[in-house]
Amino acid sequence: MASSPTNRIAAALLATAIFILLSAGWLATPLAAQTTPGSRCASGAAMEARSGWVWLPRGQIFCPLVADPKGERSFVSYLRGDFATIANPEPGARTDIAAVGLSDGVAIARWAGARPGDGIQLDLAGAVFAQLNLGLPSFDLINQDYLVGLPLTFRRGGFSGRLRVYHQSSHLGDEFLLARQPERVNLSFESLELLLSQEVGPVRVYGGGETFFRREPEELASRLVHAGAEFHQPVFGGLAAVAALDVKAVDDQGWITSWSASAGMEVARIGGAGHPSRAISLVAEYYDGAAPYGQFYRDNIQYWGLALTLSR
C-alpha cells in the first residue's frame, strides 16, 4: 500500500523546507534573539536560576508536539470518521469514538547552560493511549497503547531536540475481542528517535525520524520519517492561538504518509509559585493516513474531531 505521488511530492517539499529552516536557525548568529523566554517549555526551565548540574529540575526544554497523535500530552477527544474495521463492521461507515491519552514524566537531571532555558536534560516519561467505541451502549474499549521511554532533550536558544529510546506495546480491549474475535497481533517494539526543532518568532518547525531496532511481529516497518510545523501566537494574557501540522512517513513496503492537523486556542500558565509551566488547549483535529492505534497499524483511517488537551 503506497502513498500517492501527490503525497510523496508534498512530503518531500515539506522535509526540504524544514531542513532549510533548521539549518538557517542553527547557523544564525543572534541566537539570543530567538525565543529563549518566548518558548513556553523553556520558560519553565528558565525558572532554575542555577547553571551546571540540577537534580529533579522544573520544566521542560523540548516542547511537546501539538498535532502528533502520540505526542507527550494528556487529552480527551471526540472523533468522527471512517475507522474501517476498528469500530464498525461495515467498511466506509461513519462512526464515533473517544480517544484518551494520559502522559507525564519526571525530569531526572539537567545540565543547565549559562543562558536561562539552555541545557541538556534527561527524563523518564510514560503514556497510555486508548480508544472507546461511542457507537455501542457500553462504550467498548477498542485498543490501548502503552509507551515508556528515556528522552534526552537539549536546547540552545530557539534550537532544541530530543533523542529518545522508548518501548511501545499494544493490546485490544476485552469487549472488542469478545464481539469481533479478530486475529490478534502481539504488537510491541523498541525505537530510537531523533527530533530537531527550531523556533523563529511564533513559528516552530521540526524534523527527524525513528529506527525500530526490535519489533514484533517482524513485518513491522523498520524506519519512520517525522516532520511538522506549529504556529503559536499569544492573543492576550495567557491566551494564545495555536495551529499545527504533523506528517509521518513509514517505510512499510513503500512509503506510507499520514497527516495530522489541529487548530484552536490555548491557555497557558508559565510556571510561578514553584510550579512548572502547564497549558490547556481546545483544538479541532483532522487525521488522514495509517491508523496510529497499535493493533490496527495495517488500517487506513480518516477522522475529524475536537480535543481538550493538557501539556507540560
C-alpha positions as CSV (number, residue, x, y, z in Angstrom):
1,M,0.0,0.0,0.0
2,A,2.0,3.0,-1.3
3,S,1.2,6.7,-0.9
4,S,0.0,8.7,-3.9
5,P,2.5,10.8,-6.0
6,T,0.9,14.0,-4.6
7,N,1.6,12.9,-1.0
8,R,5.2,11.9,-1.8
9,I,5.9,15.3,-3.5
10,A,4.2,17.2,-0.7
11,A,6.2,15.3,1.9
12,A,9.5,15.9,0.1
13,L,8.8,19.7,-0.2
14,L,7.9,19.9,3.5
15,A,11.0,17.9,4.5
16,T,13.2,20.2,2.4
17,A,11.6,23.4,3.8
18,I,12.1,22.1,7.4
19,F,15.8,21.2,6.7
20,I,16.5,24.7,5.3
21,L,14.8,26.4,8.3
22,L,16.6,24.2,10.8
23,S,19.9,24.8,9.2
24,A,19.3,28.6,8.9
25,G,18.2,28.8,12.5
26,W,21.2,26.8,13.9
27,L,23.7,28.8,11.9
28,A,22.3,32.2,12.6
29,T,24.4,34.3,14.9
30,P,21.8,36.2,17.0
31,L,20.6,33.2,18.9
32,A,19.8,35.3,21.9
33,A,17.1,37.0,19.8
34,Q,15.4,33.6,19.2
35,T,12.7,32.5,21.5
36,T,14.5,31.7,24.8
37,P,12.0,33.3,27.1
38,G,9.2,33.1,24.5
39,S,9.2,29.3,24.4
40,R,6.6,28.2,26.9
41,C,8.6,25.0,27.6
42,A,11.9,26.7,28.0
43,S,10.3,29.3,30.4
44,G,9.8,26.6,32.9
45,A,13.4,25.6,32.7
46,A,14.5,29.2,32.9
47,M,13.0,29.3,36.4
48,E,16.1,27.4,37.6
49,A,18.5,30.2,38.2
50,R,21.5,27.9,38.7
51,S,23.9,26.8,36.0
52,G,25.6,23.4,36.0
53,W,24.0,20.2,37.2
54,V,20.5,20.4,38.6
55,W,18.8,17.3,40.0
56,L,15.0,16.9,39.7
57,P,14.7,20.2,37.8
58,R,11.5,22.1,37.0
59,G,10.1,22.5,33.5
60,Q,10.9,21.1,30.1
61,I,13.3,22.3,27.4
62,F,11.7,20.4,24.4
63,C,8.1,21.4,23.8
64,P,5.5,18.6,23.3
65,L,4.3,18.2,19.7
66,V,0.9,19.8,19.3
67,A,-0.5,17.6,16.4
68,D,1.3,14.3,16.9
69,P,-1.3,11.7,17.8
70,K,1.3,10.1,20.1
71,G,2.6,13.4,21.5
72,E,3.6,13.7,25.1
73,R,0.4,15.3,26.4
74,S,-2.8,14.3,28.1
75,F,-6.1,14.6,26.2
76,V,-9.6,13.6,25.7
77,S,-11.2,13.9,22.2
78,Y,-14.3,13.1,20.3
79,L,-13.6,11.8,16.8
80,R,-15.9,11.0,13.9
81,G,-14.8,9.4,10.7
82,D,-14.1,6.3,8.7
83,F,-12.5,3.9,11.1
84,A,-12.8,0.8,8.8
85,T,-12.5,-2.3,10.9
86,I,-11.6,-0.5,14.1
87,A,-15.1,0.4,15.3
88,N,-17.7,-0.6,12.7
89,P,-18.0,-3.9,10.8
90,E,-19.2,-2.1,7.7
91,P,-16.2,-0.6,5.9
92,G,-16.7,3.0,4.9
93,A,-19.4,3.6,7.5
94,R,-19.0,6.7,9.7
95,T,-18.8,6.2,13.4
96,D,-17.8,7.9,16.6
97,I,-15.0,7.1,19.0
98,A,-13.5,8.7,22.1
99,A,-9.7,8.8,22.2
100,V,-8.0,9.3,25.5
101,G,-4.3,9.9,26.4
102,L,-2.6,10.2,29.7
103,S,1.1,11.3,29.7
104,D,3.5,12.5,32.2
105,G,7.2,12.5,33.0
106,V,9.8,13.1,35.7
107,A,12.8,15.3,35.0
108,I,15.8,13.4,36.4
109,A,18.7,15.7,35.9
110,R,19.7,18.7,33.8
111,W,23.0,20.3,32.9
112,A,21.9,24.0,32.7
113,G,23.7,26.4,30.5
114,A,24.7,30.0,31.4
115,R,21.7,31.4,29.5
116,P,18.3,30.7,31.1
117,G,16.5,27.9,29.4
118,D,19.5,26.3,27.7
119,G,20.8,22.9,28.7
120,I,20.6,19.2,28.4
121,Q,18.0,17.2,30.3
122,L,17.2,13.5,31.0
123,D,13.6,12.5,31.7
124,L,11.7,9.4,32.4
125,A,8.4,9.6,30.6
126,G,5.3,7.3,30.1
127,A,2.0,7.4,28.4
128,V,-1.1,5.3,27.7
129,F,-3.5,5.9,24.7
130,A,-6.9,4.3,24.5
131,Q,-9.9,4.4,22.1
132,L,-13.5,3.8,23.1
133,N,-16.4,2.9,20.7
134,L,-19.1,5.5,21.3
135,G,-21.4,3.7,18.9
136,L,-22.1,1.0,21.5
137,P,-24.1,1.4,24.7
138,S,-21.2,0.3,26.9
139,F,-18.6,2.4,25.1
140,D,-16.5,-0.7,24.5
141,L,-12.7,-0.4,24.8
142,I,-11.1,-0.9,21.4
143,N,-7.3,-0.7,21.8
144,Q,-4.7,0.5,24.3
145,D,-1.1,1.6,23.6
146,Y,1.5,1.8,26.4
147,L,4.7,3.9,26.0
148,V,7.6,4.3,28.3
149,G,10.9,6.0,27.4
150,L,14.0,7.9,28.4
151,P,14.1,11.2,26.5
152,L,17.4,13.1,26.4
153,T,16.4,16.7,25.4
154,F,18.6,19.7,24.7
155,R,18.1,23.4,23.9
156,R,20.3,26.3,22.7
157,G,18.2,29.5,22.2
158,G,15.4,28.7,19.8
159,F,17.0,25.4,18.7
160,S,16.1,22.2,20.6
161,G,16.0,18.5,20.1
162,R,15.0,15.1,21.6
163,L,16.9,11.9,21.5
164,R,14.7,9.2,22.9
165,V,14.7,5.4,23.4
166,Y,11.2,4.1,24.1
167,H,9.1,0.9,24.2
168,Q,5.5,0.5,23.0
169,S,3.2,-2.4,23.5
170,S,-0.4,-2.5,22.3
171,H,-3.4,-4.5,23.5
172,L,-7.0,-5.0,22.3
173,G,-10.0,-4.4,24.7
174,D,-11.8,-7.4,26.2
175,E,-15.2,-6.3,24.7
176,F,-13.7,-5.9,21.2
177,L,-12.1,-9.3,21.4
178,L,-15.4,-11.0,22.5
179,A,-17.5,-9.2,19.9
180,R,-15.3,-9.4,16.9
181,Q,-12.9,-12.3,17.6
182,P,-10.2,-10.7,15.5
183,E,-6.8,-12.2,14.6
184,R,-4.8,-10.7,17.4
185,V,-1.3,-9.5,17.0
186,N,1.2,-9.4,19.8
187,L,2.5,-6.0,18.9
188,S,5.5,-4.4,20.7
189,F,8.7,-2.7,19.7
190,E,11.6,-0.6,20.8
191,S,12.6,2.5,18.9
192,L,15.4,5.1,18.8
193,E,14.1,8.5,17.8
194,L,15.8,11.8,17.0
195,L,13.8,15.1,16.5
196,L,15.3,18.5,15.9
197,S,13.2,21.7,16.3
198,Q,13.7,25.4,15.5
199,E,11.6,28.2,16.9
200,V,11.5,31.5,15.0
201,G,9.0,34.0,16.5
202,P,5.6,32.4,16.6
203,V,6.6,29.6,14.2
204,R,8.2,26.3,15.1
205,V,9.4,23.6,12.6
206,Y,10.7,20.2,13.4
207,G,12.0,17.1,11.7
208,G,13.7,13.8,12.3
209,G,12.9,10.1,12.3
210,E,13.0,6.8,14.1
211,T,14.5,3.4,13.6
212,F,12.8,0.3,15.2
213,F,15.5,-2.0,16.4
214,R,13.3,-4.7,18.0
215,R,9.8,-5.3,16.7
216,E,7.1,-7.9,17.0
217,P,5.8,-9.0,14.5
218,E,9.0,-8.8,12.4
219,E,6.9,-7.5,9.5
220,L,6.5,-4.1,11.2
221,A,8.2,-1.2,9.5
222,S,11.8,-0.5,10.4
223,R,12.0,3.2,9.6
224,L,9.9,6.3,10.1
225,V,10.4,9.9,8.9
226,H,8.7,12.6,11.1
227,A,8.3,16.3,10.4
228,G,5.9,19.2,11.1
229,A,5.3,22.8,11.8
230,E,3.5,24.8,14.5
231,F,2.2,28.3,15.0
232,H,1.8,29.7,18.5
233,Q,0.7,33.3,18.8
234,P,-0.3,35.0,22.1
235,V,-3.5,36.9,21.9
236,F,-3.8,38.5,25.3
237,G,-2.8,37.4,28.8
238,G,-2.2,33.7,28.8
239,L,-4.4,33.1,25.8
240,A,-2.8,32.1,22.5
241,A,-3.9,30.8,19.1
242,V,-2.3,27.5,18.1
243,A,-2.2,25.6,14.8
244,A,-0.1,22.6,13.8
245,L,0.6,20.1,11.1
246,D,2.3,16.8,11.8
247,V,3.5,14.4,9.0
248,K,4.8,10.9,9.4
249,A,6.1,8.6,6.6
250,V,6.6,4.9,7.4
251,D,8.7,2.6,5.2
252,D,6.3,-0.3,5.0
253,Q,6.5,-2.0,1.6
254,G,6.7,1.5,0.2
255,W,6.5,4.9,2.0
256,I,3.0,5.5,3.6
257,T,2.3,9.1,4.5
258,S,0.0,10.1,7.4
259,W,-1.2,13.7,8.1
260,S,-2.5,15.2,11.3
261,A,-3.6,18.8,11.8
262,S,-5.0,20.7,14.7
263,A,-6.0,24.3,15.4
264,G,-7.6,26.1,18.3
265,M,-6.9,28.2,21.5
266,E,-4.6,27.6,24.4
267,V,-4.5,28.9,27.9
268,A,-1.0,28.7,29.5
269,R,0.3,29.2,33.0
270,I,4.0,30.0,32.8
271,G,5.4,28.4,35.9
272,G,5.2,30.6,39.0
273,A,4.9,29.6,42.7
274,G,7.4,26.8,42.3
275,H,5.3,25.0,39.6
276,P,6.4,24.1,36.1
277,S,4.5,25.5,33.1
278,R,1.2,23.9,32.0
279,A,-1.1,24.6,29.1
280,I,-4.7,23.7,28.4
281,S,-6.0,23.9,24.9
282,L,-9.2,23.2,23.0
283,V,-8.5,22.3,19.3
284,A,-10.2,20.9,16.3
285,E,-8.4,17.9,14.8
286,Y,-8.1,16.2,11.4
287,Y,-6.3,13.0,10.5
288,D,-5.7,11.0,7.3
289,G,-3.4,8.0,7.0
290,A,-2.3,4.8,8.7
291,A,-4.1,4.2,12.0
292,P,-2.0,5.5,14.9
293,Y,-3.6,2.8,17.1
294,G,-1.1,-0.1,17.6
295,Q,-3.2,-3.2,16.8
296,F,-4.6,-1.6,13.7
297,Y,-1.4,-0.4,12.1
298,R,-2.5,-2.0,8.7
299,D,-5.7,0.0,8.5
300,N,-6.2,3.4,6.9
301,I,-8.4,5.8,8.7
302,Q,-9.7,9.4,8.3
303,Y,-11.4,11.4,11.1
304,W,-12.1,14.9,12.4
305,G,-13.0,15.9,15.9
306,L,-12.5,18.1,18.9
307,A,-9.9,17.6,21.7
308,L,-9.2,19.1,25.1
309,T,-5.5,18.7,25.9
310,L,-3.2,19.3,28.9
311,S,0.5,19.5,28.2
312,R,3.7,20.2,30.2
